[in-house]
């Protein structure tokens, strides 16, 4: 098996169309073992999409392979745990690194590139950036499909709940957290 040394870069506004396609493919294929098709369709309308605030804040990363986006993910210094900007009217307030946890946000891997270390790379990149911004703790709301990745990297389940979608559909998710050790 070939191992890659992935080089994430900051996402740019011109990446948005490719990010939309990447997110849709990831949700439809990688989450289908955990969620019913109607739940996935509803989640694509309201929960899973591009959060342009992350791009504007310079906290969202992508990985390319031969010019195509194969993974995305990031972190936020804003008080939003998940979701995207289609349903938000204004920017979320900034968090205080001295007392708040940074948010790990919006991780998606193209199905053709699953299980090749991209999730781990994006998570490490995001944690390093949050730590550099002064945060000592991170939290996230992940899918059932992502829970194993996060647990393998030290995240602990804090709460399980359902995100309410259209027509009374529910998307079971998990809130997880982790302390960021200082790097000497």
N, C-alpha and C positions, 0 to 999 in steps of 0.2 A: 504494500500500500504506500502510495506516495504521500508524504506529509508536506504541507504547504506552510510557509511562514507568511501569514496574512498581514497585510499592511492597511489597516483602516485609515480612512481620511474623513474629514468633516464633510457632511452632506451639504449640497448647494441647492438653491431653488430650482435650477435646471434639472436636478435629479428627480423632482416630484413625479412626473409621469412614469418613470421607471420604478420608483418606489411604490407607486400605486399598484403596478402589475406584480411586483415582487410580493407585496403584502397579500394581495388576493390569492396568488398561487400558494403561498405558504399557508394561509388560513384554510383554503379549500382542501389541500392535500395533507398537510402535517397535523392538522387538528381533527381530521375526519374520524380518527380512531377514538376520539374522546367526546365528540359532540355530534348531535343529529344534524342532518343537512339543513333543516329549517332554522336551527339555532345559528349555524355558521352563516347563512344568508343574512339573517337579521343582525348578526354581529358585524358583518361587513358594512351594513348601513349605518351603524351607530357607535360601534366600539373600536373596530380595527380600521385604521386609516392613517394618513400622514398628518402628523402634528407639526405644522409649519413653525410654531413657536420654538420647538426644539432646534430646528434648522437656523432660525433667526438668532437664537441664543448661542449658537456654536457649540451645542452639546449633543449633537446627533451625528453618528458615524455610519459610513457605508464601507463595504468591501467589494471591489470589482475583480472580475477575472475575465481577461481578454475583452475588456470594454463593457461587460454586462454586470449589473449589480447582482450579487449573490447573497448578501446579508446586510442587515441594518439593525441599529440599536443605539441606545444612548442613555443619558441621564438628564436629570433636570434639577435646577435650583429653585423651581417653582412649585407651588402647592397644588399639584395635579398628580394623581396616582396613575391614571390611565385614561384612554380615550383620545379623541383627536379634535382638531379645531373647527370642524364643520358645525359643531353643536355648542361652541363657546363664543360668547359675544365679546369678551375682552381677555387680556392677558391675566393669568393667575398671579397672585402675589408672590413675591420672592420669599424664600425660606432664609432663616438665620442659621448659618453653619454652627454657631455656638450652642444652639439648642435643638435644631431640627435635623431630621434625616433627609439626605438627598434622595431623589426618586430615580430608580432604574426604570427605563421606559422603552416600550415599543420595539421589542426584539423580534425579528423575523428572518428566517433563512429560506432561501429558495429550496424547494423539495429535492432538486437534483444535487444539492450541495449539503444536505443534512448529514450529520454525524461525521463531519470532517474538521471539527475544531473551531468552526466559525462562531458558534454561540459562546464558547469559552473565550475566544479572542475579543469578541465584542464586550463581554462582561468585564474582562480584565481592563480593557481600554476605558470603559465607563467608570469603573471603580477608581482607577488611577486618576482620572480627570476630576472626579468628585473629591477625592482625597486632596488633590492639589489645590482645589478651591476651598479647602478648610473643613470639609465635612468629615465626621468621624463615624458616621453610621449611614446606611442606605436601607431603603425599603422598596418594595415593589408589589404590584398585583400581577400575578402570572396566571397563565392558563394551566389546565391540568397537564397538558403536553410539556410545558416548560418547567414544571415543578421539579422533575428529576435533575435537570441541569442545574437549577439554582441550589437545590439541596446538596448536590455534589460539590458545590463551591462555597459551602458554609452557611447558606441561608436557612433560617429556621421558620417554620410555619407559625404565624401569629394569629391567623384567622382564616376561616373558609366562609365564603358567602356567595350569593348569586347576584350577578349583575342583571338588572331587569332590562329586557329588550322589548321590541314592539310585540303587540298581540299577546302579552303575558308570557312570552318565552323567557327562559332563564339561562344564563351562561354561568355555570359554576366556575369560580376563580379562587385563588389562594393568595392571601397577603403574607409576605415573607420579609424578614429583616436580617441584617448582618452588621456587625461592627467592623469598621475599617481600621486595621492595625496600622500604626505609624510606620513609615518606611524610613529606616535610618540611613 
